[in-house]
């Protein structure tokens, strides 16, 4: 295991987001393009969703069930283009006993955009 300093950990922007829209990425079996609400606004003060591509489709063939779920994401990774879709963050999950992803969620309700400390 490689250790990181506490100062490096503090640089990570981990926030709670709500999945608002999900579509499969064409010509892939695993990728879903999700629009995530982090309670962000654009320059004009209008609500802004963040696009994040995740490899969840094989585990959620009925991907519409993801809409409304709150999960943790790392937001300050460099944007990455995956199969033509720009991804602006990374979903956080652990491997479940059956190999399916288990989302990291708050124990009690928390506001969208809440930051992990």
Buried (B, 14 or more C-beta within 10 A) or exposed (E): EEEEEEEEEEEEBBBBBBBBBBEBBEEBEEBBBBBBBBBBEEEEEEEBBBBBBBBBBEBBEEBEEBEEBBBBBBBEBEEEEBEEBEBBBBBBBEEEEEEEBEBBBEEEEEEBBBEBE
